[in-house]
């Protein structure tokens, strides 16, 4: 009932508004209608006065001029009446157009009112749905909070259990680590004892051969498979004095630790390696050094460098347990020789640059084939290798070690053919220009 009353009131209001609009539109024509009525009444009055005068003064022939004036005035009044009639017609036409437009607007307004009622109804339905959704959302939130609380309790219990297991596993790991350390210490001790026994036995076996070889050596020179030792325990060296530089010809700021410097055999350039993980090539121009290139590829510091003029290659042995070989012409990495268990302390080209020998802190040195980039053989030295050198002329390899010994190797054999013991650990070895004396 309330909705019906509201609808009736709205229709009454619409009708009243439309009537008011009509009055506003028609009010502008009131003066026109009033003038028209007054003009009509005036014309009728003049016509009536003219007839009366015409009837009462018919005998007056001299009043024709007045009649002509009145007729002219009457014609003018008729002309004005026609104009007013035309304006009235046009006004009525415009009024009809306005009424039609008003009717169309009223129809559209009724349609909009109906659409508004529908939208209000839909809005009410949506509000009811929204209220239901909010209620369901509140219920879901409560259930979610309860589920989170349950999950948190379960996770805390699981975490405590896992933490206890982790603690137990950590204790077990520590026990295993301690046991492994003990076993390692025992293994190292046994290994050292075994090495000492083997070295002692080896020295006894070679003592006779060495002594006989020394006796048979020509001019008391110590020959060891192509190597000539220029110093021995039985030979007194002729001391020539120290050589002290008196000035610095040129200086190069490397910018990092420098572990090794080596001139190329042709003397045109040299290479440097250090803590920046790069092998740098320099050339000397007008007593000044110019960097040619920095060869990247090493993951740690570079410890040793060697050139192979025959194959235009340069190698770098590094702390990353690998030996990398670059081309000196194209500056790209040609080989990456990996397999050592500790840092590679030294490496040299062998067999005219077709092979490489490398010594490591893992107490081994390896022979590599550069055609296949594979290890041909591994030699166990029983001590850390500090430096290694090779002779293509004799096909021999010499290695300097932490245990104060220099070992001479025939690459065809697994054991050294000669061991020379010095007063302290051997950190560097070098061959003469003829590569027969070290």
Secondary structure, 3 states (H helix, E strand, C coil): CHHHHHHHHHHHHHHHHHHHHHHHHHHCCHHHHHHHHHHHHHHHHHHHHHHHHHHHCCCCHHHHHHHHHHHHHHHHHHHHHHHHHHHHHHHHHHHHHHHHHHHHHHHHHHHHHHHHHHHHHHHHHHHHHHHHHHHHHHHHHHHHHHHHHHHHHHHHHHHHHHHHHHHHHHHHHHHHHHHHHHHHHHHHHHHHHHHHHHHHHHHHHHHHHHHHHHHHCHHHCEEECCEEECCCCCCCCCCCCCCCCCCCCCCCCCCCCEEEEEECCCCCEEEEEECCCCEEEEEEECCEEEEEEEECCCCCCEEEEEEECCCCEEEEEECCCEEEEEECCCCCEEEEEECCCCCEEEEEEECCCCEEEEEECCCEEEEEECCCCEEEEEEECCCCEEEEEEECCCCEEEEEECCCEEEEEECCCCCEEEEEECCCCCCCCCCCCCCCEC
